Amino acid sequence: MAHYTELFPDDGRMCPNCWGFGRAAVTVGTRHDDGSHTIVFANCIGCNGLGWLPLQLIADAYNAAIARREVAA
């Protein structure tokens, strides 16, 4: 059995938009004929549902956030 750190490495590549939860299941409110809920899956637009990004993209997003914070202050 794989260890937790092998399945979810903490190497700083987590998506800053979804915090690692790249895909969400959302119930729409309608039901199927058998009574079960209709479910729609939504992917994060930043990582396309992966939950992680390459390190360079994370560094670019972090630097852009710092630049916006400095301009706003």
PQR file of N, CA, C, O and H, with PARSE charges and radii, in Angstrom:
ATOM      1  N   MET A   1       0.846  -1.181   0.000 -0.4000 1.5000
ATOM      2  CA  MET A   1       0.000   0.000   0.000 -0.0000 2.0000
ATOM      3  C   MET A   1       0.888   1.239   0.000  0.5500 1.7000
ATOM      4  O   MET A   1       1.897   1.306   0.702 -0.5500 1.4000
ATOM      5  N   ALA A   2       0.486   2.211  -0.803 -0.4000 1.5000
ATOM      6  CA  ALA A   2       1.282   3.431  -0.922 -0.0000 2.0000
ATOM      7  C   ALA A   2       1.114   4.295   0.323  0.5500 1.7000
ATOM      8  O   ALA A   2       0.042   4.358   0.925 -0.5500 1.4000
ATOM      9  H   ALA A   2      -0.334   2.157  -1.373  0.4000 1.0000
ATOM     10  N   HIS A   3       2.186   4.945   0.680 -0.4000 1.5000
ATOM     11  CA  HIS A   3       2.176   5.835   1.833 -0.0000 2.0000
ATOM     12  C   HIS A   3       1.495   7.152   1.453  0.5500 1.7000
ATOM     13  O   HIS A   3       1.488   7.530   0.282 -0.5500 1.4000
ATOM     14  H   HIS A   3       3.057   4.895   0.192  0.4000 1.0000
ATOM     15  N   TYR A   4       0.929   7.843   2.430 -0.4000 1.5000
ATOM     16  CA  TYR A   4       0.208   9.093   2.182 -0.0000 2.0000
ATOM     17  C   TYR A   4       1.081  10.113   1.471  0.5500 1.7000
ATOM     18  O   TYR A   4       0.615  10.789   0.555 -0.5500 1.4000
ATOM     19  H   TYR A   4       0.935   7.536   3.381  0.4000 1.0000
ATOM     20  N   THR A   5       2.342  10.236   1.876 -0.4000 1.5000
ATOM     21  CA  THR A   5       3.218  11.236   1.263 -0.0000 2.0000
ATOM     22  C   THR A   5       3.581  10.875  -0.166  0.5500 1.7000
ATOM     23  O   THR A   5       3.970  11.752  -0.936 -0.5500 1.4000
ATOM     24  H   THR A   5       2.722   9.686   2.620  0.4000 1.0000
ATOM     25  N   GLU A   6       3.464   9.609  -0.542 -0.4000 1.5000
ATOM     26  CA  GLU A   6       3.705   9.237  -1.934 -0.0000 2.0000
ATOM     27  C   GLU A   6       2.513   9.607  -2.806  0.5500 1.7000
ATOM     28  O   GLU A   6       2.682  10.001  -3.960 -0.5500 1.4000
ATOM     29  H   GLU A   6       3.148   8.896   0.083  0.4000 1.0000
ATOM     30  N   LEU A   7       1.311   9.482  -2.260 -0.4000 1.5000
ATOM     31  CA  LEU A   7       0.116   9.813  -3.026 -0.0000 2.0000
ATOM     32  C   LEU A   7      -0.101  11.314  -3.129  0.5500 1.7000
ATOM     33  O   LEU A   7      -0.542  11.802  -4.170 -0.5500 1.4000
ATOM     34  H   LEU A   7       1.173   9.162  -1.323  0.4000 1.0000
ATOM     35  N   PHE A   8       0.201  12.054  -2.070 -0.4000 1.5000
ATOM     36  CA  PHE A   8      -0.013  13.499  -2.023 -0.0000 2.0000
ATOM     37  C   PHE A   8       1.283  14.187  -1.594  0.5500 1.7000
ATOM     38  O   PHE A   8       1.421  14.559  -0.429 -0.5500 1.4000
ATOM     39  H   PHE A   8       0.559  11.657  -1.225  0.4000 1.0000
ATOM     40  N   PRO A   9       2.232  14.363  -2.512 -0.5600 1.5000
ATOM     41  CA  PRO A   9       3.497  14.986  -2.127  0.2800 2.0000
ATOM     42  C   PRO A   9       3.320  16.455  -1.785  0.5500 1.7000
ATOM     43  O   PRO A   9       2.559  17.168  -2.439 -0.5500 1.4000
ATOM     44  N   ASP A  10       4.019  16.895  -0.769 -0.4000 1.5000
ATOM     45  CA  ASP A  10       3.979  18.298  -0.360 -0.0000 2.0000
ATOM     46  C   ASP A  10       5.241  18.985  -0.866  0.5500 1.7000
ATOM     47  O   ASP A  10       6.135  19.319  -0.089 -0.5500 1.4000
ATOM     48  H   ASP A  10       4.638  16.315  -0.238  0.4000 1.0000
ATOM     49  N   ASP A  11       5.300  19.187  -2.168 -0.4000 1.5000
ATOM     50  CA  ASP A  11       6.493  19.788  -2.761 -0.0000 2.0000
ATOM     51  C   ASP A  11       6.221  21.184  -3.312  0.5500 1.7000
ATOM     52  O   ASP A  11       7.000  21.691  -4.119 -0.5500 1.4000
ATOM     53  H   ASP A  11       4.573  18.915  -2.800  0.4000 1.0000
ATOM     54  N   GLY A  12       5.132  21.805  -2.889 -0.4000 1.5000
ATOM     55  CA  GLY A  12       4.855  23.166  -3.304 -0.0000 2.0000
ATOM     56  C   GLY A  12       4.176  23.290  -4.642  0.5500 1.7000
ATOM     57  O   GLY A  12       4.099  24.397  -5.175 -0.5500 1.4000
ATOM     58  H   GLY A  12       4.499  21.392  -2.233  0.4000 1.0000
ATOM     59  N   ARG A  13       3.676  22.201  -5.217 -0.4000 1.5000
ATOM     60  CA  ARG A  13       3.051  22.275  -6.530 -0.0000 2.0000
ATOM     61  C   ARG A  13       1.527  22.328  -6.458  0.5500 1.7000
ATOM     62  O   ARG A  13       0.860  22.237  -7.489 -0.5500 1.4000
ATOM     63  H   ARG A  13       3.739  21.302  -4.784  0.4000 1.0000
ATOM     64  N   MET A  14       0.972  22.474  -5.271 -0.4000 1.5000
ATOM     65  CA  MET A  14      -0.474  22.516  -5.136 -0.0000 2.0000
ATOM     66  C   MET A  14      -1.032  23.748  -5.850  0.5500 1.7000
ATOM     67  O   MET A  14      -0.452  24.832  -5.780 -0.5500 1.4000
ATOM     68  H   MET A  14       1.513  22.548  -4.434  0.4000 1.0000
ATOM     69  N   CYS A  15      -2.137  23.574  -6.521 -0.4000 1.5000
ATOM     70  CA  CYS A  15      -2.754  24.665  -7.269 -0.0000 2.0000
ATOM     71  C   CYS A  15      -3.228  25.745  -6.304  0.5500 1.7000
ATOM     72  O   CYS A  15      -3.944  25.431  -5.353 -0.5500 1.4000
ATOM     73  H   CYS A  15      -2.608  22.694  -6.578  0.4000 1.0000
ATOM     74  N   PRO A  16      -2.854  27.008  -6.515 -0.5600 1.5000
ATOM     75  CA  PRO A  16      -3.286  28.074  -5.611  0.2800 2.0000
ATOM     76  C   PRO A  16      -4.756  28.455  -5.788  0.5500 1.7000
ATOM     77  O   PRO A  16      -5.329  29.120  -4.924 -0.5500 1.4000
ATOM     78  N   ASN A  17      -5.370  28.044  -6.895 -0.4000 1.5000
ATOM     79  CA  ASN A  17      -6.777  28.378  -7.125 -0.0000 2.0000
ATOM     80  C   ASN A  17      -7.722  27.454  -6.368  0.5500 1.7000
ATOM     81  O   ASN A  17      -8.716  27.908  -5.801 -0.5500 1.4000
ATOM     82  H   ASN A  17      -4.905  27.504  -7.597  0.4000 1.0000
ATOM     83  N   CYS A  18      -7.417  26.159  -6.357 -0.4000 1.5000
ATOM     84  CA  CYS A  18      -8.335  25.187  -5.749 -0.0000 2.0000
ATOM     85  C   CYS A  18      -7.752  24.517  -4.516  0.5500 1.7000
ATOM     86  O   CYS A  18      -8.433  23.700  -3.895 -0.5500 1.4000
ATOM     87  H   CYS A  18      -6.609  25.789  -6.818  0.4000 1.0000
ATOM     88  N   TRP A  19      -6.533  24.827  -4.143 -0.4000 1.5000
ATOM     89  CA  TRP A  19      -5.838  24.273  -2.972 -0.0000 2.0000
ATOM     90  C   TRP A  19      -5.734  22.765  -3.028  0.5500 1.7000
ATOM     91  O   TRP A  19      -5.802  22.098  -1.996 -0.5500 1.4000
ATOM     92  H   TRP A  19      -5.980  25.490  -4.647  0.4000 1.0000
ATOM     93  N   GLY A  20      -5.569  22.219  -4.221 -0.4000 1.5000
ATOM     94  CA  GLY A  20      -5.381  20.783  -4.370 -0.0000 2.0000
ATOM     95  C   GLY A  20      -6.643  19.995  -4.624  0.5500 1.7000
ATOM     96  O   GLY A  20      -6.570  18.802  -4.920 -0.5500 1.4000
ATOM     97  H   GLY A  20      -5.514  22.761  -5.059  0.4000 1.0000
ATOM     98  N   PHE A  21      -7.801  20.625  -4.518 -0.4000 1.5000
ATOM     99  CA  PHE A  21      -9.064  19.941  -4.801 -0.0000 2.0000
ATOM    100  C   PHE A  21      -9.493  20.332  -6.208  0.5500 1.7000
ATOM    101  O   PHE A  21     -10.341  21.207  -6.382 -0.5500 1.4000
ATOM    102  H   PHE A  21      -7.860  21.594  -4.278  0.4000 1.0000
ATOM    103  N   GLY A  22      -8.912  19.687  -7.207 -0.4000 1.5000
ATOM    104  CA  GLY A  22      -9.083  20.088  -8.598 -0.0000 2.0000
ATOM    105  C   GLY A  22     -10.419  19.746  -9.218  0.5500 1.7000
ATOM    106  O   GLY A  22     -10.789  20.327 -10.238 -0.5500 1.4000
ATOM    107  H   GLY A  22      -8.223  18.976  -7.065  0.4000 1.0000
ATOM    108  N   ARG A  23     -11.151  18.818  -8.630 -0.4000 1.5000
ATOM    109  CA  ARG A  23     -12.424  18.413  -9.214 -0.0000 2.0000
ATOM    110  C   ARG A  23     -13.466  18.318  -8.114  0.5500 1.7000
ATOM    111  O   ARG A  23     -13.207  17.754  -7.051 -0.5500 1.4000
ATOM    112  H   ARG A  23     -10.850  18.346  -7.802  0.4000 1.0000
ATOM    113  N   ALA A  24     -14.636  18.867  -8.368 -0.4000 1.5000
ATOM    114  CA  ALA A  24     -15.715  18.852  -7.382 -0.0000 2.0000
ATOM    115  C   ALA A  24     -16.966  18.257  -7.999  0.5500 1.7000
ATOM    116  O   ALA A  24     -17.257  18.474  -9.175 -0.5500 1.4000
ATOM    117  H   ALA A  24     -14.847  19.325  -9.232  0.4000 1.0000
ATOM    118  N   ALA A  25     -17.702  17.505  -7.195 -0.4000 1.5000
ATOM    119  CA  ALA A  25     -18.990  16.969  -7.618 -0.0000 2.0000
ATOM    120  C   ALA A  25     -20.079  17.865  -7.053  0.5500 1.7000
ATOM    121  O   ALA A  25     -20.121  18.116  -5.848 -0.5500 1.4000
ATOM    122  H   ALA A  25     -17.466  17.328  -6.240  0.4000 1.0000
ATOM    123  N   VAL A  26     -20.954  18.345  -7.917 -0.4000 1.5000
ATOM    124  CA  VAL A  26     -21.992  19.278  -7.517 -0.0000 2.0000
ATOM    125  C   VAL A  26     -23.352  18.673  -7.874  0.5500 1.7000
ATOM    126  O   VAL A  26     -23.573  18.264  -9.014 -0.5500 1.4000
ATOM    127  H   VAL A  26     -20.920  18.141  -8.896  0.4000 1.0000
ATOM    128  N   THR A  27     -24.258  18.619  -6.900 -0.4000 1.5000
ATOM    129  CA  THR A  27     -25.614  18.170  -7.211 -0.0000 2.0000
ATOM    130  C   THR A  27     -26.392  19.346  -7.766  0.5500 1.7000
ATOM    131  O   THR A  27     -26.347  20.450  -7.223 -0.5500 1.4000
ATOM    132  H   THR A  27     -24.078  18.952  -5.974  0.4000 1.0000
ATOM    133  N   VAL A  28     -27.099  19.102  -8.843 -0.4000 1.5000
ATOM    134  CA  VAL A  28     -27.778  20.162  -9.566 -0.0000 2.0000
ATOM    135  C   VAL A  28     -29.139  20.474  -8.950  0.5500 1.7000
ATOM    136  O   VAL A  28     -29.593  21.615  -9.022 -0.5500 1.4000
ATOM    137  H   VAL A  28     -27.136  18.205  -9.285  0.4000 1.0000
ATOM    138  N   GLY A  29     -29.787  19.503  -8.356 -0.4000 1.5000
ATOM    139  CA  GLY A  29     -31.098  19.709  -7.766 -0.0000 2.0000
ATOM    140  C   GLY A  29     -32.167  18.880  -8.438  0.5500 1.7000
ATOM    141  O   GLY A  29     -33.207  18.601  -7.839 -0.5500 1.4000
ATOM    142  H   GLY A  29     -29.417  18.575  -8.297  0.4000 1.0000
ATOM    143  N   THR A  30     -31.925  18.481  -9.677 -0.4000 1.5000
ATOM    144  CA  THR A  30     -32.880  17.602 -10.344 -0.0000 2.0000
ATOM    145  C   THR A  30     -32.566  16.155  -9.985  0.5500 1.7000
ATOM    146  O   THR A  30     -31.494  15.847  -9.465 -0.5500 1.4000
ATOM    147  H   THR A  30     -31.081  18.707 -10.163  0.4000 1.0000
ATOM    148  N   ARG A  31     -33.513  15.282 -10.271 -0.4000 1.5000
ATOM    149  CA  ARG A  31     -33.344  13.863  -9.940 -0.0000 2.0000
ATOM    150  C   ARG A  31     -33.588  12.998 -11.175  0.5500 1.7000
ATOM    151  O   ARG A  31     -34.313  13.379 -12.093 -0.5500 1.4000
ATOM    152  H   ARG A  31     -34.384  15.532 -10.694  0.4000 1.0000
ATOM    153  N   HIS A  32     -32.961  11.825 -11.168 -0.4000 1.5000
ATOM    154  CA  HIS A  32     -33.209  10.822 -12.198 -0.0000 2.0000
ATOM    155  C   HIS A  32     -34.522  10.114 -11.901  0.5500 1.7000
ATOM    156  O   HIS A  32     -35.131  10.335 -10.854 -0.5500 1.4000
ATOM    157  H   HIS A  32     -32.372  11.515 -10.421  0.4000 1.0000
ATOM    158  N   ASP A  33     -34.959   9.261 -12.824 -0.4000 1.5000
ATOM    159  CA  ASP A  33     -36.220   8.533 -12.644 -0.0000 2.0000
ATOM    160  C   ASP A  33     -36.192   7.614 -11.426  0.5500 1.7000
ATOM    161  O   ASP A  33     -37.229   7.357 -10.816 -0.5500 1.4000
ATOM    162  H   ASP A  33     -34.465   9.080 -13.674  0.4000 1.0000
ATOM    163  N   ASP A  34     -34.992   7.115 -11.070 -0.4000 1.5000
ATOM    164  CA  ASP A  34     -34.899   6.215  -9.916 -0.0000 2.0000
ATOM    165  C   ASP A  34     -34.776   6.975  -8.588  0.5500 1.7000
ATOM    166  O   ASP A  34     -34.671   6.349  -7.533 -0.5500 1.4000
ATOM    167  H   ASP A  34     -34.150   7.324 -11.566  0.4000 1.0000
ATOM    168  N   GLY A  35     -34.787   8.306  -8.625 -0.4000 1.5000
ATOM    169  CA  GLY A  35     -34.724   9.105  -7.402 -0.0000 2.0000
ATOM    170  C   GLY A  35     -33.341   9.594  -7.024  0.5500 1.7000
ATOM    171  O   GLY A  35     -33.213  10.386  -6.090 -0.5500 1.4000
ATOM    172  H   GLY A  35     -34.872   8.814  -9.482  0.4000 1.0000
ATOM    173  N   SER A  36     -32.308   9.154  -7.711 -0.4000 1.5000
ATOM    174  CA  SER A  36     -30.955   9.603  -7.389 -0.0000 2.0000
ATOM    175  C   SER A  36     -30.726  11.013  -7.937  0.5500 1.7000
ATOM    176  O   SER A  36     -31.368  11.429  -8.901 -0.5500 1.4000
ATOM    177  H   SER A  36     -32.412   8.511  -8.470  0.4000 1.0000
ATOM    178  N   HIS A  37     -29.811  11.730  -7.314 -0.4000 1.5000
ATOM    179  CA  HIS A  37     -29.521  13.115  -7.702 -0.0000 2.0000
ATOM    180  C   HIS A  37     -28.714  13.168  -8.989  0.5500 1.7000
ATOM    181  O   HIS A  37     -27.928  12.268  -9.283 -0.5500 1.4000
ATOM    182  H   HIS A  37     -29.289  11.392  -6.531  0.4000 1.0000
ATOM    183  N   THR A  38     -28.916  14.227  -9.743 -0.4000 1.5000
ATOM    184  CA  THR A  38     -28.098  14.493 -10.916 -0.0000 2.0000
ATOM    185  C   THR A  38     -26.828  15.187 -10.443  0.5500 1.7000
ATOM    186  O   THR A  38     -26.897  16.178  -9.717 -0.5500 1.4000
ATOM    187  H   THR A  38     -29.555  14.959  -9.504  0.4000 1.0000
ATOM    188  N   ILE A  39     -25.673  14.677 -10.848 -0.4000 1.5000
ATOM    189  CA  ILE A  39     -24.385  15.205 -10.400 -0.0000 2.0000
ATOM    190  C   ILE A  39     -23.607  15.722 -11.605  0.5500 1.7000
ATOM    191  O   ILE A  39     -23.522  15.059 -12.639 -0.5500 1.4000
ATOM    192  H   ILE A  39     -25.617  13.871 -11.439  0.4000 1.0000
ATOM    193  N   VAL A  40     -23.043  16.915 -11.451 -0.4000 1.5000
ATOM    194  CA  VAL A  40     -22.190  17.511 -12.467 -0.0000 2.0000
ATOM    195  C   VAL A  40     -20.806  17.661 -11.858  0.5500 1.7000
ATOM    196  O   VAL A  40     -20.672  18.100 -10.716 -0.5500 1.4000
ATOM    197  H   VAL A  40     -23.112  17.452 -10.611  0.4000 1.0000
ATOM    198  N   PHE A  41     -19.771  17.298 -12.616 -0.4000 1.5000
ATOM    199  CA  PHE A  41     -18.398  17.439 -12.139 -0.0000 2.0000
ATOM    200  C   PHE A  41     -17.809  18.727 -12.698  0.5500 1.7000
ATOM    201  O   PHE A  41     -17.909  18.997 -13.894 -0.5500 1.4000
ATOM    202  H   PHE A  41     -19.880  16.942 -13.544  0.4000 1.0000
ATOM    203  N   ALA A  42     -17.192  19.521 -11.822 -0.4000 1.5000
ATOM    204  CA  ALA A  42     -16.590  20.791 -12.214 -0.0000 2.0000
ATOM    205  C   ALA A  42     -15.087  20.736 -11.972  0.5500 1.7000
ATOM    206  O   ALA A  42     -14.639  20.400 -10.876 -0.5500 1.4000
ATOM    207  H   ALA A  42     -17.110  19.301 -10.849  0.4000 1.0000
ATOM    208  N   ASN A  43     -14.316  21.065 -12.994 -0.4000 1.5000
ATOM    209  CA  ASN A  43     -12.861  21.092 -12.894 -0.0000 2.0000
ATOM    210  C   ASN A  43     -12.376  22.508 -12.601  0.5500 1.7000
ATOM    211  O   ASN A  43     -12.977  23.486 -13.046 -0.5500 1.4000
ATOM    212  H   ASN A  43     -14.680  21.338 -13.885  0.4000 1.0000
ATOM    213  N   CYS A  44     -11.288  22.604 -11.852 -0.4000 1.5000
ATOM    214  CA  CYS A  44     -10.644  23.888 -11.603 -0.0000 2.0000
ATOM    215  C   CYS A  44     -10.106  24.430 -12.922  0.5500 1.7000
ATOM    216  O   CYS A  44      -9.531  23.685 -13.715 -0.5500 1.4000
ATOM    217  H   CYS A  44     -10.800  21.809 -11.491  0.4000 1.0000
ATOM    218  N   ILE A  45     -10.295  25.728 -13.156 -0.4000 1.5000
ATOM    219  CA  ILE A  45      -9.816  26.299 -14.418 -0.0000 2.0000
ATOM    220  C   ILE A  45      -8.308  26.555 -14.398  0.5500 1.7000
ATOM    221  O   ILE A  45      -7.687  26.714 -15.450 -0.5500 1.4000
ATOM    222  H   ILE A  45     -10.763  26.333 -12.512  0.4000 1.0000
ATOM    223  N   GLY A  46      -7.726  26.593 -13.208 -0.4000 1.5000
ATOM    224  CA  GLY A  46      -6.289  26.841 -13.114 -0.0000 2.0000
ATOM    225  C   GLY A  46      -5.449  25.616 -13.437  0.5500 1.7000
ATOM    226  O   GLY A  46      -4.456  25.709 -14.160 -0.5500 1.4000
ATOM    227  H   GLY A  46      -8.230  26.463 -12.354  0.4000 1.0000
ATOM    228  N   CYS A  47      -5.851  24.459 -12.897 -0.4000 1.5000
ATOM    229  CA  CYS A  47      -5.053  23.236 -13.067 -0.0000 2.0000
ATOM    230  C   CYS A  47      -5.759  22.189 -13.911  0.5500 1.7000
ATOM    231  O   CYS A  47      -5.236  21.091 -14.099 -0.5500 1.4000
ATOM    232  H   CYS A  47      -6.657  24.383 -12.310  0.4000 1.0000
ATOM    233  N   ASN A  48      -6.938  22.512 -14.420 -0.4000 1.5000
ATOM    234  CA  ASN A  48      -7.728  21.621 -15.249 -0.0000 2.0000
ATOM    235  C   ASN A  48      -8.079  20.315 -14.525  0.5500 1.7000
ATOM    236  O   ASN A  48      -8.112  19.248 -15.139 -0.5500 1.4000
ATOM    237  H   ASN A  48      -7.363  23.404 -14.267  0.4000 1.0000
ATOM    238  N   GLY A  49      -8.338  20.409 -13.232 -0.4000 1.5000
ATOM    239  CA  GLY A  49      -8.783  19.262 -12.468 -0.0000 2.0000
ATOM    240  C   GLY A  49      -7.685  18.405 -11.877  0.5500 1.7000
ATOM    241  O   GLY A  49      -7.985  17.385 -11.256 -0.5500 1.4000
ATOM    242  H   GLY A  49      -8.312  21.276 -12.734  0.4000 1.0000
ATOM    243  N   LEU A  50      -6.427  18.774 -12.043 -0.4000 1.5000
ATOM    244  CA  LEU A  50      -5.331  17.961 -11.522 -0.0000 2.0000
ATOM    245  C   LEU A  50      -5.063  18.202 -10.036  0.5500 1.7000
ATOM    246  O   LEU A  50      -4.738  17.263  -9.309 -0.5500 1.4000
ATOM    247  H   LEU A  50      -6.183  19.602 -12.548  0.4000 1.0000
ATOM    248  N   GLY A  51      -5.193  19.426  -9.586 -0.4000 1.5000
ATOM    249  CA  GLY A  51      -4.894  19.770  -8.203 -0.0000 2.0000
ATOM    250  C   GLY A  51      -3.466  20.234  -7.992  0.5500 1.7000
ATOM    251  O   GLY A  51      -3.114  20.655  -6.890 -0.5500 1.4000
ATOM    252  H   GLY A  51      -5.457  20.189 -10.176  0.4000 1.0000
ATOM    253  N   TRP A  52      -2.648  20.168  -9.006 -0.4000 1.5000
ATOM    254  CA  TRP A  52      -1.257  20.627  -8.900 -0.0000 2.0000
ATOM    255  C   TRP A  52      -0.855  21.299 -10.209  0.5500 1.7000
ATOM    256  O   TRP A  52      -1.485  21.100 -11.248 -0.5500 1.4000
ATOM    257  H   TRP A  52      -2.934  19.825  -9.901  0.4000 1.0000
ATOM    258  N   LEU A  53       0.194  22.087 -10.136 -0.4000 1.5000
ATOM    259  CA  LEU A  53       0.722  22.804 -11.295 -0.0000 2.0000
ATOM    260  C   LEU A  53       2.238  22.642 -11.348  0.5500 1.7000
ATOM    261  O   LEU A  53       2.861  22.333 -10.331 -0.5500 1.4000
ATOM    262  H   LEU A  53       0.706  22.248  -9.292  0.4000 1.0000
ATOM    263  N   PRO A  54       2.838  22.847 -12.517 -0.5600 1.5000
ATOM    264  CA  PRO A  54       4.303  22.900 -12.566  0.2800 2.0000
ATOM    265  C   PRO A  54       4.819  24.048 -11.707  0.5500 1.7000
ATOM    266  O   PRO A  54       4.145  25.067 -11.558 -0.5500 1.4000
ATOM    267  N   LEU A  55       5.991  23.886 -11.152 -0.4000 1.5000
ATOM    268  CA  LEU A  55       6.542  24.878 -10.220 -0.0000 2.0000
ATOM    269  C   LEU A  55       6.662  26.262 -10.835  0.5500 1.7000
ATOM    270  O   LEU A  55       6.453  27.256 -10.139 -0.5500 1.4000
ATOM    271  H   LEU A  55       6.539  23.058 -11.273  0.4000 1.0000
ATOM    272  N   GLN A  56       6.991  26.360 -12.116 -0.4000 1.5000
ATOM    273  CA  GLN A  56       7.152  27.669 -12.743 -0.0000 2.0000
ATOM    274  C   GLN A  56       5.830  28.423 -12.795  0.5500 1.7000
ATOM    275  O   GLN A  56       5.807  29.637 -12.590 -0.5500 1.4000
ATOM    276  H   GLN A  56       7.161  25.553 -12.682  0.4000 1.0000
ATOM    277  N   LEU A  57       4.736  27.733 -13.065 -0.4000 1.5000
ATOM    278  CA  LEU A  57       3.440  28.401 -13.105 -0.0000 2.0000
ATOM    279  C   LEU A  57       3.030  28.901 -11.730  0.5500 1.7000
ATOM    280  O   LEU A  57       2.428  29.969 -11.614 -0.5500 1.4000
ATOM    281  H   LEU A  57       4.754  26.747 -13.232  0.4000 1.0000
ATOM    282  N   ILE A  58       3.349  28.145 -10.688 -0.4000 1.5000
ATOM    283  CA  ILE A  58       3.030  28.580  -9.330 -0.0000 2.0000
ATOM    284  C   ILE A  58       3.867  29.798  -8.964  0.5500 1.7000
ATOM    285  O   ILE A  58       3.365  30.732  -8.339 -0.5500 1.4000
ATOM    286  H   ILE A  58       3.838  27.278 -10.782  0.4000 1.0000
ATOM    287  N   ALA A  59       5.141  29.794  -9.349 -0.4000 1.5000
ATOM    288  CA  ALA A  59       6.002  30.947  -9.067 -0.0000 2.0000
ATOM    289  C   ALA A  59       5.494  32.186  -9.787  0.5500 1.7000
ATOM    290  O   ALA A  59       5.524  33.279  -9.223 -0.5500 1.4000
ATOM    291  H   ALA A  59       5.549  29.035  -9.856  0.4000 1.0000
ATOM    292  N   ASP A  60       5.025  32.036 -11.030 -0.4000 1.5000
ATOM    293  CA  ASP A  60       4.486  33.172 -11.774 -0.0000 2.0000
ATOM    294  C   ASP A  60       3.221  33.714 -11.118  0.5500 1.7000
ATOM    295  O   ASP A  60       3.049  34.929 -11.014 -0.5500 1.4000
ATOM    296  H   ASP A  60       5.001  31.148 -11.488  0.4000 1.0000
ATOM    297  N   ALA A  61       2.327  32.818 -10.673 -0.4000 1.5000
ATOM    298  CA  ALA A  61       1.092  33.259 -10.015 -0.0000 2.0000
ATOM    299  C   ALA A  61       1.401  33.942  -8.690  0.5500 1.7000
ATOM    300  O   ALA A  61       0.755  34.930  -8.341 -0.5500 1.4000
ATOM    301  H   ALA A  61       2.466  31.831 -10.758  0.4000 1.0000
ATOM    302  N   TYR A  62       2.372  33.435  -7.952 -0.4000 1.5000
ATOM    303  CA  TYR A  62       2.749  34.033  -6.669 -0.0000 2.0000
ATOM    304  C   TYR A  62       3.339  35.425  -6.886  0.5500 1.7000
ATOM    305  O   TYR A  62       2.996  36.364  -6.168 -0.5500 1.4000
ATOM    306  H   TYR A  62       2.896  32.632  -8.236  0.4000 1.0000
ATOM    307  N   ASN A  63       4.213  35.557  -7.859 -0.4000 1.5000
ATOM    308  CA  ASN A  63       4.823  36.863  -8.140 -0.0000 2.0000
ATOM    309  C   ASN A  63       3.787  37.874  -8.630  0.5500 1.7000
ATOM    310  O   ASN A  63       3.873  39.053  -8.287 -0.5500 1.4000
ATOM    311  H   ASN A  63       4.492  34.794  -8.442  0.4000 1.0000
ATOM    312  N   ALA A  64       2.810  37.433  -9.425 -0.4000 1.5000
ATOM    313  CA  ALA A  64       1.755  38.332  -9.884 -0.0000 2.0000
ATOM    314  C   ALA A  64       0.878  38.787  -8.717  0.5500 1.7000
ATOM    315  O   ALA A  64       0.450  39.940  -8.679 -0.5500 1.4000
ATOM    316  H   ALA A  64       2.741  36.475  -9.703  0.4000 1.0000
ATOM    317  N   ALA A  65       0.610  37.900  -7.777 -0.4000 1.5000
ATOM    318  CA  ALA A  65      -0.194  38.268  -6.607 -0.0000 2.0000
ATOM    319  C   ALA A  65       0.539  39.288  -5.750  0.5500 1.7000
ATOM    320  O   ALA A  65      -0.079  40.210  -5.217 -0.5500 1.4000
ATOM    321  H   ALA A  65       0.957  36.963  -7.808  0.4000 1.0000
ATOM    322  N   ILE A  66       1.845  39.131  -5.613 -0.4000 1.5000
ATOM    323  CA  ILE A  66       2.629  40.094  -4.826 -0.0000 2.0000
ATOM    324  C   ILE A  66       2.656  41.445  -5.531  0.5500 1.7000
ATOM    325  O   ILE A  66       2.580  42.487  -4.879 -0.5500 1.4000
ATOM    326  H   ILE A  66       2.347  38.381  -6.045  0.4000 1.0000
ATOM    327  N   ALA A  67       2.765  41.434  -6.853 -0.4000 1.5000
ATOM    328  CA  ALA A  67       2.774  42.692  -7.605 -0.0000 2.0000
ATOM    329  C   ALA A  67       1.433  43.397  -7.468  0.5500 1.7000
ATOM    330  O   ALA A  67       1.401  44.619  -7.322 -0.5500 1.4000
ATOM    331  H   ALA A  67       2.828  40.588  -7.383  0.4000 1.0000
ATOM    332  N   ARG A  68       0.316  42.655  -7.511 -0.4000 1.5000
ATOM    333  CA  ARG A  68      -0.995  43.283  -7.330 -0.0000 2.0000
ATOM    334  C   ARG A  68      -1.153  43.849  -5.936  0.5500 1.7000
ATOM    335  O   ARG A  68      -1.750  44.912  -5.763 -0.5500 1.4000
ATOM    336  H   ARG A  68       0.343  41.662  -7.629  0.4000 1.0000
ATOM    337  N   ARG A  69      -0.625  43.153  -4.935 -0.4000 1.5000
ATOM    338  CA  ARG A  69      -0.743  43.633  -3.564 -0.0000 2.0000
ATOM    339  C   ARG A  69       0.044  44.926  -3.375  0.5500 1.7000
ATOM    340  O   ARG A  69      -0.404  45.819  -2.656 -0.5500 1.4000
ATOM    341  H   ARG A  69      -0.140  42.290  -5.075  0.4000 1.0000
ATOM    342  N   GLU A  70       1.212  45.036  -4.011 -0.4000 1.5000
ATOM    343  CA  GLU A  70       2.031  46.239  -3.880 -0.0000 2.0000
ATOM    344  C   GLU A  70       1.374  47.416  -4.579  0.5500 1.7000
ATOM    345  O   GLU A  70       1.467  48.546  -4.099 -0.5500 1.4000
ATOM    346  H   GLU A  70       1.575  44.310  -4.595  0.4000 1.0000
ATOM    347  N   VAL A  71       0.711  47.175  -5.707 -0.4000 1.5000
ATOM    348  CA  VAL A  71       0.045  48.258  -6.429 -0.0000 2.0000
ATOM    349  C   VAL A  71      -1.156  48.749  -5.643  0.5500 1.7000
ATOM    350  O   VAL A  71      -1.427  49.949  -5.608 -0.5500 1.4000
ATOM    351  H   VAL A  71       0.635  46.257  -6.097  0.4000 1.0000
ATOM    352  N   ALA A  72      -1.884  47.827  -5.006 -0.4000 1.5000
ATOM    353  CA  ALA A  72      -3.080  48.195  -4.260 -0.0000 2.0000
ATOM    354  C   ALA A  72      -2.743  48.954  -2.975  0.5500 1.7000
ATOM    355  O   ALA A  72      -3.558  49.738  -2.489 -0.5500 1.4000
ATOM    356  H   ALA A  72      -1.663  46.852  -5.034  0.4000 1.0000
ATOM    357  N   ALA A  73      -1.566  48.730  -2.431 -0.4000 1.5000
ATOM    358  CA  ALA A  73      -1.212  49.365  -1.146 -0.0000 2.0000
ATOM    359  C   ALA A  73      -0.756  50.779  -1.280  0.5500 1.7000
ATOM    360  O   ALA A  73      -0.431  51.420  -0.281 -0.5500 1.4000
ATOM    361  H   ALA A  73      -0.904  48.093  -2.826  0.4000 1.0000
TER
END
